[in-house]
């Protein structure tokens, strides 16, 4: 049986908070996977950074991709 409420640890809670802020920074009224990705690059583990993924580069790619979709 799964609990009604899945508990988050402090690290997960922080990533979710940063996800919301990333959406606001981009002027969005929704939270999407792009915001989660940016939050993970900001607050998450070093796995993505270890792969050489740069948050500023990703942000620019997200902006370009969303603008091409009209978002």
C-alpha positions as CSV (number, residue, x, y, z in Angstrom):
1,X,0.0,0.0,0.0
2,X,1.2,3.5,-0.8
3,X,0.7,6.3,1.6
4,X,-1.8,9.1,0.7
5,X,1.0,11.6,0.9
6,X,4.5,10.8,-0.4
7,X,7.0,12.5,2.0
8,X,9.8,14.5,0.4
9,X,13.2,15.1,2.0
10,X,14.7,18.5,2.2
11,X,16.6,18.2,-1.0
12,X,13.5,17.2,-3.0
13,X,11.5,20.0,-1.4
14,X,14.2,22.5,-2.4
15,X,14.2,21.3,-6.0
16,X,10.4,21.7,-6.1
17,X,10.6,25.2,-4.8
18,X,13.3,26.1,-7.3
19,X,11.2,24.6,-10.1
20,X,8.5,27.1,-9.3
21,X,11.0,29.9,-9.3
22,X,12.4,28.8,-12.6
23,X,8.9,28.9,-14.1
24,X,8.4,32.4,-12.8
25,X,11.8,33.6,-14.1
26,X,10.8,32.5,-17.6
27,X,7.4,34.2,-17.3
28,X,5.4,31.0,-17.3
29,X,2.1,30.3,-15.5
30,X,2.7,26.5,-15.5
31,X,5.4,24.1,-14.4
32,X,6.9,21.8,-17.0
33,X,9.7,19.4,-17.4
34,X,12.0,22.3,-18.6
35,X,11.6,24.0,-15.2
36,X,12.3,20.8,-13.4
37,X,15.5,20.3,-15.5
38,X,16.7,23.8,-14.7
39,X,15.9,23.3,-11.0
40,X,17.8,20.0,-10.9
41,X,20.8,21.7,-12.5
42,X,20.6,24.4,-9.8
43,X,19.9,22.3,-6.7
44,X,20.1,18.7,-7.7
45,X,22.9,16.2,-7.5
46,X,26.0,16.7,-9.6
47,X,25.0,13.9,-12.0
48,X,24.0,16.3,-14.8
49,X,27.0,18.6,-14.2
50,X,29.4,15.6,-14.2
51,X,28.2,15.0,-17.7
52,X,29.2,18.5,-18.7
53,X,25.8,20.0,-18.8
54,X,25.8,23.7,-18.1
55,X,22.7,25.3,-16.6
56,X,23.1,28.6,-18.6
57,X,23.4,26.7,-21.9
58,X,20.4,24.6,-21.0
59,X,18.4,27.7,-20.2
60,X,19.2,29.2,-23.6
61,X,18.2,26.0,-25.3
62,X,15.0,25.9,-23.4
63,X,14.2,29.5,-24.3
64,X,14.9,28.9,-28.0
65,X,12.9,25.6,-28.0
66,X,9.9,27.2,-26.3
67,X,10.0,30.3,-28.6
68,X,9.9,28.0,-31.6
69,X,6.7,26.4,-30.2
70,X,5.2,29.8,-29.6
71,X,5.2,29.3,-25.8
